[in-house]
Amino acid sequence: MERKFRWLGLWFALVVITFVSTSTEASGNWPNWRGPTRDGSASGVVPIRWDTEKNVSWRVQMPEWTGSTPIVWKDRIFLNVADGDNVELWCLERETGQLLWKRLLSTGNHQQRKQNMSSPSPVTDGRYVWVMTGTGILRAFDFSGHEIWMRDIPEEYGEFGLNWGYASSPLLDDNTLYIQVLHGMKTDDPSYLLKIDASNGATVWRKERPTQAVRESPDAYTTPALFRYMGVNQVVVTGGDAVTGHDPENGEELWRVNGLNPTGNRSYRIVASPVVIADMIVAPTRVRPLLAMRIEGLPDDSQVKVLWQAENGPDVPTPVTDGDYLYIVNDQGIVYVHELDTGKLVYGRKRLQPGTYSASPVLVGGRIYVTNESGLTSVFRSGPEFEILAENALEDYTLSSPAVSEGQIFIRTANYLYAIGEWSSGVSENN
């Protein structure tokens, strides 16, 4: 028995060491749309003040606007880029912003309201990069730009039928890609979730996801989230009036929470993505209601309980949390902060500069950064009291959410990608 416990102790220590090593490596990077922890937060400190010249390490000209976020891994930056009829993947050198290579992803770029076909953000594991286009082309490359494989999702499973174009980013976990296609406005084809082997592009499973939503309400521009807690892994999907949890092994639906469209509105498409932290899931819809849920009965019997709901959620920007508070910025730049566990409103109706807010807020160094469509980034302090620390104007149309990595914040406007701050382990609080 003593030997058994010694082995258990050794196994636990190895697991902890492996987890810490992996987390430490990933924490300095921004490998996907919502960062290293997939919830919009990052460690370290970045500048709080800048303009088009101040605190700018470099800027690189962009051919068009996009909703896609830059992703960062060590000395490489990857961008999903629209350029005329083409959608391309760009790889930049981080130190200078120099273009190292670019690859054609798809032709057929076009505009659907604010979106073009470059909206999904790439994802990387530090060796390979995977990128989806709004036209449904999914490709994998190594860091030298050699293509590994390609898939044409609409050719295999039917044309996408979203009213405003496809925009969901891939979810990467353990050499696996999860791709959601939630649509219905312009098609009678079913919505579905795909599990793809990231090494060769093969479909592991395809699971249809039924919905009672009608007209535009089946459409979702969300990105799936990964729930990982107490040894339980689930893929969380929001859209079609519901939140669902899926078994990564076979795609089976483990649970479903309805209530994202309590009035049966026929135009309740969902844009803001789910946020997962520990055993909690926050699921926005089209403003109201935002649902905060907890998965109980782990690890053997997943039971989902709605803890609280808010009537002043976002439409487009995905919220961010520090584990204590949930920070919501709505499309008009009004901030609401709730206690994460209880839903108690800590403060609300605190207005940032008037404008339209489509980018999602990020949390780094005890500060929230959020950029509006005019290119103004407001910085306010996290915690129970509202305090604006800075307002930084780039004066250029901006849809993309900021990315944060090792002392720098990357902001992508219609005309430029800006690297703000010095590439290091941190910057001065006075910047």
N, C-alpha and C positions, 0 to 999 in steps of 0.2 A: 504493500500500500504506500509506504514511504517513497519507494522508487517511482510509483505511478504519479505521486504529487510532484516529485522532482521533475519528471518529464513534462507534466502539465505546466509547471512553472517555466521551464525552458521554452516550451512551445509558445506560451503567452508572451514571454520576453521577445522571442523572435518575431512574433506578429506585431508587437508594439514597435520594434526597431524598424521593421519593413514599412509599417504604416507611416511612422514619423519620417523616414527617409523619403518615401514617395511623396508625402504631403509637403515636405520641405522643398523638394525639387519642383513640384508643380506650383507652389505658392508664389514663386517669383515670376511666374509666367501668367499669361492671359490666354489659355488654350482654346477657349470657345466663347460664345456670345456673352455669357454671364460670369465668366472668369473662373478661377481655379477651384472654387467651391460651388460653382454653378448657381450662385444666389446673388451675384452682383457685388460681392464684397471682396476685398483684398487686404493683405497686410502691408505695412510700410507707411511711408508718408510721401505725398507728392505736393507740388506747389499749389498755393491757393490763389495766386494772382498772376495774370498774364494778359497780353494782348497779341496783336499780330507780329510784334517784334520782341517784347519783353518775355523772358524765360522760354523762348522758343529755340530749341536746339537745331531744328531744321523744319522745312516744310516741302512737300512734294506735290506737284500739280496733279489733280485728278481730272479725268475727262467728263465725268457726270456725277450727279448726286447718287446716293444709295441709302438704304436702311441697314445695310450690312455693317457689322462692327469689325474693325481690324483685330486679328488675333496675333499673339506675340509668344515666341518661344526662344529664349536666350537672345541670340544675335540675328534672329529672323522675324520679319513681319509679313503676314499673308493677308491679302485683300481680295474680295470678290468685287470685280470691277465691270461696270457697263461702259461700253465705248461704241457708240453708233449702233450697228446691228449686232455687235458681238458682246458676249459675256466672257470675261477672262479671269484667270487667277494670276495675281501679281505676287512676287516674292521680293521684298526689299531688304537691304542691309540695314540693320537697326542703327548702327553708329552714325551713318551719314544720310540714310534715306535713299541711297542709290538703288535703282531697279536692277536686280540680279537676273531675273528671268520672268517671262510671262507666258501663259499657255491659254489657248483658246478652249473654253468650256462648251460654248454653245453659240449658234447663231439664233436669230429670231428675237433679239431684245426688243422690247416695246414697253410703253408706259401704260399702266392701269392705275389711274388716279395718281397718288403719290408714289406708287411703287414702279420700279422697272424690274427686269428679270435678274438683278443681282442682289436681291434682298436677303436671301439666307446667308448667315455667317459661316465661314469655314470652321473646321475643328482639327486639332492636331494632338498627337501623343509625344511629340519631340523627335520622331523618326519619319512619320508620314503625315500628310495633310489630306483631308477629305473635304470636298466642297460640292454643294448642291446649287442648282440654278432654278429660277422661277419657271423655266421651260421644262424642268424635270430631269435634267441631265445630272448624274452623280458621278464624280470622278475621284480617283485616288492618285496621289503623286508622292514621290520621295522628296527630300529636301533639295535635291539637285534639279528637280523639275521633270524627272522621268515618270511618265504615266505608268501606273501599275494596273489599273483596270477602269472600265467605264460601264455605267448602266443608263439606259433610257427608260425611266420609270413609266411615263405615260404610254410609250410604245408597248410595254409589257402588260400594263394593268388598266389602260384607258386614260384619256385626257383628263387633266385636272379641271375641276368645275367650280373654282372659287370665283366670286364676283370681282375681287380686286387683285387676283393673281396670287401665286403660291409664294409663301415667305417663311415657312418653318425651317429652322436650322436643324442639322442632324444632332442627335445625342450620342456621344461616344462613351462606351464603358467596356473595359476588359476586352479589347480587340473586337468590339461589336458596335455596329451602328444601328440606331433606332430611328426610323423615318416615319413620320405621320403624314397621312393625307386625309384631312377632314374637310369634306366639301359637300355641296348639294345644291347651291344656287343655280348652277349652270349644267348640272348633270343629274341623272337618276342612278348613276353608279354608286355603290356603297363606299363609305369611308373605311379606312383601314390603317393598321399599324404594321410596319415591316421591321424584321430583324435581319440584318445583313452581316455576313462575315467580313470584317474590315480588311482582312488580308487578301481576299480574292474576289470580293464583291458578290458572292453567292448568297441567295436568299436562304435563310435558316427557317423562317416561317413568315407567313402573311396572315394576319388575323383581322377579319372584318369587325368593325366597331359600329353596332347599330345605334340609331338615334330616332327619337320621335320628333325632332326639330323639323321645321318646315321653312320653305322659301330660303332666305339668306341665313337663317339661324344655324344650319349645319356647318357653315363655313368657320374655320378657325385658322388663325395666323400664328398660333402659339407654337412654342417649342416644348417637346416633352421633357419631363424632369425625372431625375433618379432619386428614389427613396431608398436609403440604405441605413438601417438602424437595427441593433440587436441581432445581427446576422441575417436580417431579412432584406432582400432586394426586390423592389418593384418599380415598374415604369408607370409614371403618373401622366395622364393625358387629360387636358381640358378642351372642351368644345362640344358642339351639338347639344347645348343646354345641360351638360353633365360633366362630372369629374369621375374618372375611372382609374383603377389600379390594375396593372397587368403582370402576370407571371413572366419573368424574362426567359424561362425555359421553353415555354410554348405559346406565349401571348394570351393565354386564357384570362378573361376578365375575373378578377378576384373580388372586386367590390365596385359599387357605383353609388355616387351621391348626386341626386338630381337637385334642382332648385336654383340653377344659375340663370333661369329665365322663368321666374314665378308667374309672370302675367301672360306667358305664351306669345311674346312679341315676335313677329315674323322677321324682324331685322336684327336679331340679337347675335350677330357674329362676334367672335371673341378674338381679341388681339393680345392683351397682356397675358403673359405665361404664368404657370403655377410656380410657386416658390416653396421649396422644401428645406426645413431646418430641423434636425433631430427627428422627433416623432410627429412633427406638425407639417401640415400642408396648407398653404394659403392659395386660394383659387379665385382670381378676379374674373369678372364677366364684363358686360358692357355697362360699366359704372356701378350698378346695383343689382343684386347684393354681392359683396365680396364675402366669401366663406372662409373661415379659419377652422381647420379640422385636426383631429388627432387620431392616429392609428393606434388602437389598443389591442390587447390580447396577443401581443407578440411574445415569442416568435411563432407560436403554433397556430393561432387563430386570429387573423386580421379582422378587426371590427373598427369601422370608421365612425367617429362621433363628431358632429358639428358643435364646436365650442361656442362660437359667436359669429355674428355677421355684421357688416358695416354697409350703410346705405350711401356712403360717399367714397366709393372705390375709384380706381382709374378706368379709363377706356383703353388707351394705348400704352402708356408707360408701365412696365412691370415694377411692382414695389420692391423694396429692399429691407432687410432686417439685420439687426446686430444680435439677435437672440433675446433681447429684452423688449425692444420696441419694433413695431412695423411702421415703416415710413412710406406714405402714399403721396405721390405727386400726380394730380390729375391733369387733364389736357389743357386746362387754363392756367396752370402753374400755381394751384392752391394746394397747400400741404396739410395733410392730416396724419397724426401720429397716434397709434394705439399701443397699449400694453399687449405684447404678443400672446401671453397666456390667458388673459382675461377679456381682452377686447375693449377695456376701458379707454375712453378717449382722453389722451394726455393733453393734446391741444389740437385745434382745428381751425380751418379757414384762415391760415396764415398765407398771405399772397407773396409769391415771387414776382419778378417783373412781368407785367402783362405780356402775353404771347401765346403761341400754340406750342405745346410740349408733346413731342412724339418719342424722343429718346428716353431710355430708362435710366433712373438714377443709379449711381454706384456709391459704395461706402468704402472709404479708406482713411485710416488715421483719425478716426473719430469725426469724420466730416462726410457730408453727403454732397455729391457733385451731380448736377442735372443741367442739361443743355436744351434750350428751346430751339424752335425752327429758325430763328433769326441768328443763331450762332452764339447766343449769350449763355455762358455757364455760370449759374449761381452756386455758391458754396455756402452751406449752412451746417451748423454744429449738430451732431447727433446727440441724443439724450432727451430729457423731458422738457427742455426749454428751447424755444425757437430763437436762433440768433444767426443772422446772415453775416458771414465773414468776408465775402468778396463777390463781386459781379464782374465777369470777364467777357469782353465782347470780341468776337472774331468777325462779326458783320457779314455772315455768309450763310446761305440756306443749309440747314443741318437736320438730318433725320437720324443719323447713326448714333448709337450709344457710345460713351467713352470707354476706352480700355486702359487698364492700369498695370504697370509692371516696373518694378525695381526703380522707384523714384521718378518715373515718367508717367504722364497721362497722354494718351493718343486720342485726338479728336479729328473726326473726318467730316469736312464740310463738302459742299458741292464742288468747290474748286481746289481744295487742298487737303492733304493729310498733315496734321501738325504733330510734332513730337515736342511736348512741353516738359521742361525740366531736364536735369542731367541724368544720364544712365548710371545709376549707382544703387547702393542699398538703402538710400534714403536722402532726404534733403532737409535743409534747415526749416524750423518752424516759422522763421521770419520771412520766408520767400513768398 
